[in-house]
Amino acid sequence: MVDGVEECGKLILRYIKTVRPTFPVLPPFALMSHDARNAPSRLIDVAHEAGVSRMAAAHVLNGTGGSTVRVSEATRQRVLEIARRLHYRPNRIAQQLRGARSRMLGVIYDTWNLPVMSARLAALEQEASRRQYRLMIGQVRRDPAGIREYLDDFEGRGVEGIICLFDLMRGYDRQLRPLFHPGLRVVFYGKPILDDAGCVRVDTADGVRQAVAHLLDRGRKRPALVMWNAADEKSALRREGYRDEMKGRGLPVDRKLMWSAGSRSGTPSQDVLDRAIETLVRERRADALIADDDVWAVRLIQRLKDRGCRVPDDVAVVGYDNLELATVIDPPLTTMDQDHDACARAMLGLLLEMVEQDGKPLARREITIKPKLIVRKST
């Protein structure tokens, strides 16, 4: 048995001696060079090639150093270009273990009003990128339990702050308030749920004031409001703006010209549209309709034309939101633009100020954005 094992060993050694020369033998420096080419680029590699200090490169790529490090725009662009070319990727986990900021923000948005919220989210992503932050995004649909899960997940991942994009229905804020613990850095859109939270809102009442003023200036005598639900908080703001502009011009306010469908859904049915037109245009002689949103407005234009009404000759129509569909309807829709870019700048500005203040009260916690009237041929 032993003789057999020894003989097998001799055969293996003979095979190795025969085959070995056919394999290329690389010198040690070649192996090192290969490893270096495959290793991820380091911050010091970027700094060396850009001709700047490691601290300056870290300031550009990782946002460290604060105001103590100053880098010109030309140098910043050079560092960014070299980092892209070298495929530099900062190790966020290692940075956080060393106490560095994550430069991550959480966003929870409600898909109830998806076209508007998506446009607002796109503006937020662009603004966050400009400020060298990344977003973690969670979407819900009137789901407090889902919001709670996202809040726990975001905090576990070390986000520096949270933005909540909710269209708050009446009473919904009371359901959400217990989900947010004190001290959480959070900015809400529309309404501040917490006393120490930030808030950015678009002035809905002012938007309706602008729409009414525009219609009156165009010679309309009886503009009307078309709303989903009279109990909605935004509907109350629309009525406020309508009354203010009419009273400001010394004109009577006819409550019958503030009409509500009495429900809330995504797209108005033909029956709901016909009821709105029959009640406001046929019975109450409205010569202009200010719709709840652009979807309402476009459907109203289509249904008015089906019923033999000319837009804007017989009835003018104004929308709200300035969605892309406002430009493809015939005639193109006059509407209110909510200025999502300004909202994004305000929300990011408030949240990052809260991060920098680290719990200290802010001088200004609420910012109101003025919407913009976009005039097209429907008025």
C-alpha beads as a LAMMPS data file, in Angstrom:
LAMMPS data file: protein, C-alpha beads

379 atoms
378 bonds

1 atom types
1 bond types

-500.0 500.0 xlo xhi
-500.0 500.0 ylo yhi
-500.0 500.0 zlo zhi

Masses

1 110.0

Atoms # bond

1 1 1 0.000 0.000 0.000
2 1 1 2.779 2.395 0.934
3 1 1 4.665 1.594 -2.281
4 1 1 1.499 2.483 -4.244
5 1 1 1.167 5.906 -2.544
6 1 1 4.842 6.692 -3.156
7 1 1 4.505 5.755 -6.810
8 1 1 1.402 8.008 -7.132
9 1 1 3.330 10.898 -5.586
10 1 1 6.186 10.474 -8.073
11 1 1 3.705 10.589 -10.973
12 1 1 2.153 13.854 -9.692
13 1 1 5.553 15.521 -9.313
14 1 1 6.545 14.425 -12.811
15 1 1 3.267 15.900 -14.179
16 1 1 3.805 19.235 -12.449
17 1 1 7.356 19.537 -13.837
18 1 1 6.052 18.780 -17.318
19 1 1 3.098 21.222 -17.273
20 1 1 4.473 24.151 -15.222
21 1 1 6.534 25.792 -17.983
22 1 1 3.409 26.254 -20.096
23 1 1 1.989 28.785 -17.585
24 1 1 3.203 32.419 -17.756
25 1 1 5.061 33.507 -14.671
26 1 1 4.451 37.150 -13.722
27 1 1 6.958 39.122 -11.686
28 1 1 5.790 40.485 -8.331
29 1 1 5.466 44.096 -9.592
30 1 1 3.096 42.972 -12.384
31 1 1 0.817 41.317 -9.855
32 1 1 0.791 44.486 -7.749
33 1 1 0.015 46.608 -10.778
34 1 1 -2.943 44.365 -11.695
35 1 1 -4.371 44.616 -8.159
36 1 1 -4.011 48.383 -8.184
37 1 1 -5.886 48.677 -11.443
38 1 1 -8.847 46.765 -9.989
39 1 1 -8.870 48.408 -6.567
40 1 1 -11.403 51.249 -6.043
41 1 1 -9.984 54.749 -6.324
42 1 1 -9.271 56.515 -3.064
43 1 1 -9.905 60.099 -2.083
44 1 1 -6.148 60.722 -2.003
45 1 1 -5.895 59.488 -5.623
46 1 1 -8.444 62.083 -6.743
47 1 1 -6.764 64.822 -4.722
48 1 1 -3.300 63.973 -6.127
49 1 1 -4.451 64.011 -9.741
50 1 1 -6.452 67.222 -9.254
51 1 1 -3.480 68.913 -7.581
52 1 1 -5.416 69.787 -4.407
53 1 1 -5.193 68.776 -0.786
54 1 1 -7.080 65.774 0.525
55 1 1 -9.162 68.161 2.651
56 1 1 -10.190 70.166 -0.416
57 1 1 -11.149 67.012 -2.323
58 1 1 -13.146 65.775 0.686
59 1 1 -14.965 69.095 0.844
60 1 1 -16.044 68.823 -2.799
61 1 1 -16.915 65.123 -2.844
62 1 1 -18.059 64.428 0.712
63 1 1 -19.198 67.831 1.922
64 1 1 -16.813 67.903 4.897
65 1 1 -14.988 70.871 6.313
66 1 1 -17.934 73.280 6.310
67 1 1 -17.121 76.941 5.786
68 1 1 -13.494 76.450 6.869
69 1 1 -12.584 75.046 3.446
70 1 1 -12.940 77.257 0.386
71 1 1 -12.718 75.860 -3.133
72 1 1 -13.183 77.836 -6.344
73 1 1 -15.842 76.741 -8.824
74 1 1 -13.177 75.849 -11.392
75 1 1 -11.365 73.634 -8.868
76 1 1 -14.629 72.054 -7.788
77 1 1 -15.498 71.135 -11.364
78 1 1 -11.995 69.702 -11.920
79 1 1 -12.242 67.528 -8.801
80 1 1 -15.704 66.272 -9.826
81 1 1 -14.519 65.433 -13.345
82 1 1 -11.476 63.508 -12.094
83 1 1 -13.624 61.671 -9.529
84 1 1 -15.969 60.584 -12.321
85 1 1 -13.084 59.471 -14.516
86 1 1 -11.486 57.477 -11.688
87 1 1 -14.889 56.049 -10.650
88 1 1 -14.405 57.327 -7.118
89 1 1 -17.201 56.280 -4.752
90 1 1 -17.177 57.487 -1.151
91 1 1 -17.673 54.762 1.457
92 1 1 -20.680 56.204 3.265
93 1 1 -20.815 53.469 5.887
94 1 1 -17.165 53.966 6.837
95 1 1 -17.714 57.726 6.961
96 1 1 -20.686 57.353 9.290
97 1 1 -18.723 55.023 11.558
98 1 1 -16.135 57.805 11.832
99 1 1 -18.892 60.250 12.770
100 1 1 -19.322 61.855 9.349
101 1 1 -22.713 63.016 8.120
102 1 1 -24.603 60.639 5.845
103 1 1 -25.728 63.344 3.396
104 1 1 -28.895 61.285 2.946
105 1 1 -32.422 62.675 3.281
106 1 1 -35.670 60.750 3.470
107 1 1 -38.779 61.681 1.477
108 1 1 -42.254 60.221 2.048
109 1 1 -44.818 61.210 -0.542
110 1 1 -48.498 60.420 -0.872
111 1 1 -49.611 59.044 -4.234
112 1 1 -53.198 60.293 -3.817
113 1 1 -52.400 63.266 -6.063
114 1 1 -49.717 61.462 -8.041
115 1 1 -49.133 63.841 -11.025
116 1 1 -48.515 66.830 -8.750
117 1 1 -46.516 64.929 -6.135
118 1 1 -44.326 63.344 -8.820
119 1 1 -43.503 66.769 -10.257
120 1 1 -42.730 68.064 -6.771
121 1 1 -40.537 65.038 -6.057
122 1 1 -38.609 65.505 -9.320
123 1 1 -37.852 69.104 -8.331
124 1 1 -36.701 67.910 -4.901
125 1 1 -34.347 65.329 -6.411
126 1 1 -32.783 67.937 -8.676
127 1 1 -32.303 70.423 -5.829
128 1 1 -30.892 67.753 -3.504
129 1 1 -28.392 66.705 -6.170
130 1 1 -27.337 70.317 -6.630
131 1 1 -26.614 70.474 -2.893
132 1 1 -24.790 67.100 -3.041
133 1 1 -27.398 65.150 -1.096
134 1 1 -29.086 61.878 -1.979
135 1 1 -32.733 61.014 -1.335
136 1 1 -34.276 57.834 0.019
137 1 1 -37.879 57.767 -1.162
138 1 1 -40.953 56.024 0.210
139 1 1 -44.449 56.239 -1.223
140 1 1 -47.755 55.710 0.564
141 1 1 -51.430 56.200 -0.119
142 1 1 -53.286 57.406 2.950
143 1 1 -51.447 54.810 5.041
144 1 1 -50.302 55.867 8.554
145 1 1 -48.840 52.399 9.239
146 1 1 -46.734 52.617 6.076
147 1 1 -45.525 56.082 7.091
148 1 1 -44.445 54.730 10.478
149 1 1 -42.436 51.955 8.796
150 1 1 -40.658 54.442 6.539
151 1 1 -39.850 56.715 9.473
152 1 1 -38.280 53.804 11.380
153 1 1 -36.358 52.655 8.298
154 1 1 -35.045 56.137 7.515
155 1 1 -33.823 56.714 11.049
156 1 1 -32.161 53.291 11.081
157 1 1 -30.254 54.235 7.942
158 1 1 -28.980 57.481 9.416
159 1 1 -30.821 60.034 7.277
160 1 1 -30.183 63.592 8.368
161 1 1 -33.763 64.765 7.942
162 1 1 -37.123 63.899 6.400
163 1 1 -39.465 65.672 3.980
164 1 1 -43.153 64.701 3.928
165 1 1 -45.195 65.461 0.821
166 1 1 -48.799 64.985 1.929
167 1 1 -51.991 66.610 0.716
168 1 1 -53.590 66.766 4.148
169 1 1 -57.297 66.052 4.224
170 1 1 -59.290 67.444 7.127
171 1 1 -58.490 65.444 10.268
172 1 1 -55.698 63.413 8.654
173 1 1 -53.045 65.379 10.534
174 1 1 -54.475 64.124 13.842
175 1 1 -53.867 60.542 12.714
176 1 1 -50.286 61.300 11.726
177 1 1 -49.147 63.423 14.674
178 1 1 -48.400 60.463 17.015
179 1 1 -46.089 58.917 14.391
180 1 1 -43.481 61.683 14.636
181 1 1 -41.436 61.821 17.836
182 1 1 -40.200 65.179 19.183
183 1 1 -36.827 66.310 17.933
184 1 1 -37.185 64.656 14.540
185 1 1 -35.895 66.933 11.781
186 1 1 -38.824 67.067 9.406
187 1 1 -40.351 69.483 6.895
188 1 1 -43.954 69.075 5.793
189 1 1 -45.612 70.272 2.644
190 1 1 -48.897 72.083 3.196
191 1 1 -49.347 71.956 6.955
192 1 1 -46.978 71.557 9.944
193 1 1 -48.077 68.491 11.899
194 1 1 -45.515 69.121 14.656
195 1 1 -44.921 72.367 16.518
196 1 1 -41.158 72.242 15.935
197 1 1 -41.352 71.077 12.298
198 1 1 -40.737 73.118 9.170
199 1 1 -43.479 73.726 6.644
200 1 1 -43.672 74.909 3.032
201 1 1 -47.008 75.610 1.380
202 1 1 -48.303 77.073 -1.847
203 1 1 -50.783 79.908 -1.309
204 1 1 -53.904 78.254 -2.706
205 1 1 -56.134 81.202 -1.805
206 1 1 -53.842 83.586 -3.663
207 1 1 -53.911 81.306 -6.703
208 1 1 -57.704 81.517 -6.850
209 1 1 -57.539 85.289 -6.289
210 1 1 -55.258 85.573 -9.309
211 1 1 -57.595 83.407 -11.406
212 1 1 -60.690 85.438 -10.452
213 1 1 -58.862 88.724 -11.111
214 1 1 -57.746 87.479 -14.525
215 1 1 -61.283 86.455 -15.481
216 1 1 -62.823 89.716 -14.286
217 1 1 -60.191 91.686 -16.203
218 1 1 -61.160 89.704 -19.317
219 1 1 -64.780 90.865 -18.929
220 1 1 -66.274 87.830 -17.218
221 1 1 -69.122 88.697 -14.853
222 1 1 -69.945 85.420 -13.111
223 1 1 -66.869 83.226 -12.497
224 1 1 -67.614 79.992 -10.644
225 1 1 -65.619 77.511 -8.568
226 1 1 -65.743 73.778 -9.388
227 1 1 -64.450 71.700 -6.456
228 1 1 -64.278 68.055 -5.475
229 1 1 -65.305 68.275 -1.837
230 1 1 -66.499 71.329 0.080
231 1 1 -65.173 69.835 3.343
232 1 1 -61.606 69.623 1.999
233 1 1 -59.158 72.110 3.564
234 1 1 -58.008 73.266 0.143
235 1 1 -61.598 73.936 -0.878
236 1 1 -61.935 76.271 2.090
237 1 1 -58.844 78.149 0.875
238 1 1 -60.282 78.348 -2.660
239 1 1 -63.511 79.842 -1.345
240 1 1 -61.496 82.321 0.698
241 1 1 -59.557 83.501 -2.350
242 1 1 -62.733 83.729 -4.422
243 1 1 -64.549 85.831 -1.808
244 1 1 -61.576 88.121 -1.196
245 1 1 -61.188 89.064 -4.865
246 1 1 -64.907 89.574 -5.463
247 1 1 -65.329 91.672 -2.321
248 1 1 -62.156 93.606 -3.066
249 1 1 -63.731 94.744 -6.325
250 1 1 -67.026 95.614 -4.695
251 1 1 -68.821 92.703 -6.378
252 1 1 -71.440 90.465 -4.741
253 1 1 -70.380 86.961 -3.681
254 1 1 -72.876 84.388 -4.897
255 1 1 -72.494 81.206 -2.856
256 1 1 -74.352 79.282 -5.539
257 1 1 -71.355 79.822 -7.828
258 1 1 -69.117 77.796 -5.463
259 1 1 -70.066 74.243 -6.444
260 1 1 -68.806 70.944 -5.033
261 1 1 -69.136 67.395 -6.334
262 1 1 -69.360 66.172 -2.747
263 1 1 -66.748 63.435 -3.141
264 1 1 -63.062 62.827 -3.883
265 1 1 -61.629 60.673 -6.668
266 1 1 -59.012 60.792 -9.394
267 1 1 -60.999 61.646 -12.517
268 1 1 -64.498 63.189 -12.644
269 1 1 -67.051 60.978 -14.366
270 1 1 -69.222 62.230 -17.240
271 1 1 -72.194 62.327 -14.855
272 1 1 -70.322 64.579 -12.409
273 1 1 -69.150 66.843 -15.250
274 1 1 -72.678 67.136 -16.624
275 1 1 -74.027 68.030 -13.181
276 1 1 -71.404 70.749 -12.807
277 1 1 -72.129 72.223 -16.244
278 1 1 -75.911 71.945 -15.895
279 1 1 -75.908 73.567 -12.447
280 1 1 -73.355 76.330 -12.993
281 1 1 -73.600 77.186 -16.697
282 1 1 -77.205 76.374 -17.598
283 1 1 -79.002 77.223 -14.358
284 1 1 -76.784 79.815 -12.657
285 1 1 -75.376 81.475 -15.809
286 1 1 -71.679 81.154 -14.944
287 1 1 -69.489 82.476 -17.765
288 1 1 -66.203 81.080 -16.384
289 1 1 -65.217 77.940 -14.447
290 1 1 -62.221 77.730 -12.104
291 1 1 -61.572 74.004 -11.775
292 1 1 -60.175 72.089 -8.802
293 1 1 -57.217 70.922 -10.902
294 1 1 -56.071 70.487 -14.511
295 1 1 -57.722 67.077 -14.883
296 1 1 -61.057 68.634 -13.953
297 1 1 -60.443 71.563 -16.299
298 1 1 -59.527 69.436 -19.323
299 1 1 -62.554 67.186 -18.807
300 1 1 -64.784 70.241 -18.471
301 1 1 -63.492 71.684 -21.752
302 1 1 -64.151 68.384 -23.523
303 1 1 -67.646 68.058 -22.082
304 1 1 -68.557 71.700 -22.731
305 1 1 -67.624 71.261 -26.395
306 1 1 -69.672 68.048 -26.566
307 1 1 -72.667 70.005 -25.297
308 1 1 -72.256 72.773 -27.854
309 1 1 -70.550 75.377 -25.623
310 1 1 -67.582 77.230 -27.090
311 1 1 -64.451 77.673 -24.984
312 1 1 -63.635 80.435 -24.241
313 1 1 -66.308 82.342 -26.211
314 1 1 -69.258 81.045 -24.165
315 1 1 -67.457 79.772 -21.078
316 1 1 -63.848 80.367 -20.016
317 1 1 -62.008 77.631 -18.097
318 1 1 -59.073 77.887 -15.655
319 1 1 -57.206 74.890 -14.236
320 1 1 -54.758 74.396 -11.390
321 1 1 -51.336 72.640 -11.332
322 1 1 -49.965 73.375 -14.841
323 1 1 -49.615 69.719 -15.798
324 1 1 -48.353 68.774 -19.248
325 1 1 -51.877 67.923 -20.415
326 1 1 -52.760 71.634 -20.076
327 1 1 -50.754 72.286 -23.261
328 1 1 -52.255 69.522 -25.428
329 1 1 -55.978 70.249 -24.956
330 1 1 -57.734 72.482 -27.515
331 1 1 -57.795 75.296 -26.573
332 1 1 -54.653 75.212 -24.389
333 1 1 -55.527 75.643 -20.738
334 1 1 -54.988 78.732 -18.603
335 1 1 -53.857 77.402 -15.233
336 1 1 -51.974 78.048 -11.994
337 1 1 -48.364 76.859 -11.694
338 1 1 -47.397 75.866 -8.126
339 1 1 -43.691 76.597 -8.756
340 1 1 -42.290 73.231 -7.681
341 1 1 -38.716 74.476 -8.068
342 1 1 -39.312 77.220 -5.489
343 1 1 -40.984 74.655 -3.196
344 1 1 -37.992 72.341 -3.484
345 1 1 -35.515 75.109 -2.710
346 1 1 -37.567 76.191 0.303
347 1 1 -38.021 72.660 1.692
348 1 1 -34.360 71.718 1.283
349 1 1 -33.299 75.076 2.695
350 1 1 -35.439 74.687 5.812
351 1 1 -34.433 71.076 6.400
352 1 1 -30.709 71.660 5.995
353 1 1 -30.928 74.696 8.241
354 1 1 -32.505 72.452 10.872
355 1 1 -29.614 70.007 10.396
356 1 1 -27.039 72.765 10.855
357 1 1 -28.836 74.219 13.896
358 1 1 -28.906 70.725 15.444
359 1 1 -32.081 71.144 17.470
360 1 1 -31.967 74.889 18.028
361 1 1 -35.189 76.746 17.141
362 1 1 -35.278 78.350 13.716
363 1 1 -36.138 81.990 13.214
364 1 1 -38.514 81.063 10.387
365 1 1 -40.252 77.692 10.245
366 1 1 -42.925 78.294 7.611
367 1 1 -42.503 79.483 4.020
368 1 1 -45.343 80.310 1.642
369 1 1 -44.825 80.102 -2.123
370 1 1 -46.850 82.280 -4.478
371 1 1 -48.297 80.363 -7.448
372 1 1 -47.978 81.777 -10.959
373 1 1 -50.844 82.350 -13.388
374 1 1 -50.072 80.799 -16.805
375 1 1 -52.342 82.420 -19.382
376 1 1 -53.334 80.378 -22.446
377 1 1 -56.275 80.356 -24.840
378 1 1 -58.976 78.781 -22.646
379 1 1 -59.715 82.239 -21.179

Bonds

1 1 1 2
2 1 2 3
3 1 3 4
4 1 4 5
5 1 5 6
6 1 6 7
7 1 7 8
8 1 8 9
9 1 9 10
10 1 10 11
11 1 11 12
12 1 12 13
13 1 13 14
14 1 14 15
15 1 15 16
16 1 16 17
17 1 17 18
18 1 18 19
19 1 19 20
20 1 20 21
21 1 21 22
22 1 22 23
23 1 23 24
24 1 24 25
25 1 25 26
26 1 26 27
27 1 27 28
28 1 28 29
29 1 29 30
30 1 30 31
31 1 31 32
32 1 32 33
33 1 33 34
34 1 34 35
35 1 35 36
36 1 36 37
37 1 37 38
38 1 38 39
39 1 39 40
40 1 40 41
41 1 41 42
42 1 42 43
43 1 43 44
44 1 44 45
45 1 45 46
46 1 46 47
47 1 47 48
48 1 48 49
49 1 49 50
50 1 50 51
51 1 51 52
52 1 52 53
53 1 53 54
54 1 54 55
55 1 55 56
56 1 56 57
57 1 57 58
58 1 58 59
59 1 59 60
60 1 60 61
61 1 61 62
62 1 62 63
63 1 63 64
64 1 64 65
65 1 65 66
66 1 66 67
67 1 67 68
68 1 68 69
69 1 69 70
70 1 70 71
71 1 71 72
72 1 72 73
73 1 73 74
74 1 74 75
75 1 75 76
76 1 76 77
77 1 77 78
78 1 78 79
79 1 79 80
80 1 80 81
81 1 81 82
82 1 82 83
83 1 83 84
84 1 84 85
85 1 85 86
86 1 86 87
87 1 87 88
88 1 88 89
89 1 89 90
90 1 90 91
91 1 91 92
92 1 92 93
93 1 93 94
94 1 94 95
95 1 95 96
96 1 96 97
97 1 97 98
98 1 98 99
99 1 99 100
100 1 100 101
101 1 101 102
102 1 102 103
103 1 103 104
104 1 104 105
105 1 105 106
106 1 106 107
107 1 107 108
108 1 108 109
109 1 109 110
110 1 110 111
111 1 111 112
112 1 112 113
113 1 113 114
114 1 114 115
115 1 115 116
116 1 116 117
117 1 117 118
118 1 118 119
119 1 119 120
120 1 120 121
121 1 121 122
122 1 122 123
123 1 123 124
124 1 124 125
125 1 125 126
126 1 126 127
127 1 127 128
128 1 128 129
129 1 129 130
130 1 130 131
131 1 131 132
132 1 132 133
133 1 133 134
134 1 134 135
135 1 135 136
136 1 136 137
137 1 137 138
138 1 138 139
139 1 139 140
140 1 140 141
141 1 141 142
142 1 142 143
143 1 143 144
144 1 144 145
145 1 145 146
146 1 146 147
147 1 147 148
148 1 148 149
149 1 149 150
150 1 150 151
151 1 151 152
152 1 152 153
153 1 153 154
154 1 154 155
155 1 155 156
156 1 156 157
157 1 157 158
158 1 158 159
159 1 159 160
160 1 160 161
161 1 161 162
162 1 162 163
163 1 163 164
164 1 164 165
165 1 165 166
166 1 166 167
167 1 167 168
168 1 168 169
169 1 169 170
170 1 170 171
171 1 171 172
172 1 172 173
173 1 173 174
174 1 174 175
175 1 175 176
176 1 176 177
177 1 177 178
178 1 178 179
179 1 179 180
180 1 180 181
181 1 181 182
182 1 182 183
183 1 183 184
184 1 184 185
185 1 185 186
186 1 186 187
187 1 187 188
188 1 188 189
189 1 189 190
190 1 190 191
191 1 191 192
192 1 192 193
193 1 193 194
194 1 194 195
195 1 195 196
196 1 196 197
197 1 197 198
198 1 198 199
199 1 199 200
200 1 200 201
201 1 201 202
202 1 202 203
203 1 203 204
204 1 204 205
205 1 205 206
206 1 206 207
207 1 207 208
208 1 208 209
209 1 209 210
210 1 210 211
211 1 211 212
212 1 212 213
213 1 213 214
214 1 214 215
215 1 215 216
216 1 216 217
217 1 217 218
218 1 218 219
219 1 219 220
220 1 220 221
221 1 221 222
222 1 222 223
223 1 223 224
224 1 224 225
225 1 225 226
226 1 226 227
227 1 227 228
228 1 228 229
229 1 229 230
230 1 230 231
231 1 231 232
232 1 232 233
233 1 233 234
234 1 234 235
235 1 235 236
236 1 236 237
237 1 237 238
238 1 238 239
239 1 239 240
240 1 240 241
241 1 241 242
242 1 242 243
243 1 243 244
244 1 244 245
245 1 245 246
246 1 246 247
247 1 247 248
248 1 248 249
249 1 249 250
250 1 250 251
251 1 251 252
252 1 252 253
253 1 253 254
254 1 254 255
255 1 255 256
256 1 256 257
257 1 257 258
258 1 258 259
259 1 259 260
260 1 260 261
261 1 261 262
262 1 262 263
263 1 263 264
264 1 264 265
265 1 265 266
266 1 266 267
267 1 267 268
268 1 268 269
269 1 269 270
270 1 270 271
271 1 271 272
272 1 272 273
273 1 273 274
274 1 274 275
275 1 275 276
276 1 276 277
277 1 277 278
278 1 278 279
279 1 279 280
280 1 280 281
281 1 281 282
282 1 282 283
283 1 283 284
284 1 284 285
285 1 285 286
286 1 286 287
287 1 287 288
288 1 288 289
289 1 289 290
290 1 290 291
291 1 291 292
292 1 292 293
293 1 293 294
294 1 294 295
295 1 295 296
296 1 296 297
297 1 297 298
298 1 298 299
299 1 299 300
300 1 300 301
301 1 301 302
302 1 302 303
303 1 303 304
304 1 304 305
305 1 305 306
306 1 306 307
307 1 307 308
308 1 308 309
309 1 309 310
310 1 310 311
311 1 311 312
312 1 312 313
313 1 313 314
314 1 314 315
315 1 315 316
316 1 316 317
317 1 317 318
318 1 318 319
319 1 319 320
320 1 320 321
321 1 321 322
322 1 322 323
323 1 323 324
324 1 324 325
325 1 325 326
326 1 326 327
327 1 327 328
328 1 328 329
329 1 329 330
330 1 330 331
331 1 331 332
332 1 332 333
333 1 333 334
334 1 334 335
335 1 335 336
336 1 336 337
337 1 337 338
338 1 338 339
339 1 339 340
340 1 340 341
341 1 341 342
342 1 342 343
343 1 343 344
344 1 344 345
345 1 345 346
346 1 346 347
347 1 347 348
348 1 348 349
349 1 349 350
350 1 350 351
351 1 351 352
352 1 352 353
353 1 353 354
354 1 354 355
355 1 355 356
356 1 356 357
357 1 357 358
358 1 358 359
359 1 359 360
360 1 360 361
361 1 361 362
362 1 362 363
363 1 363 364
364 1 364 365
365 1 365 366
366 1 366 367
367 1 367 368
368 1 368 369
369 1 369 370
370 1 370 371
371 1 371 372
372 1 372 373
373 1 373 374
374 1 374 375
375 1 375 376
376 1 376 377
377 1 377 378
378 1 378 379
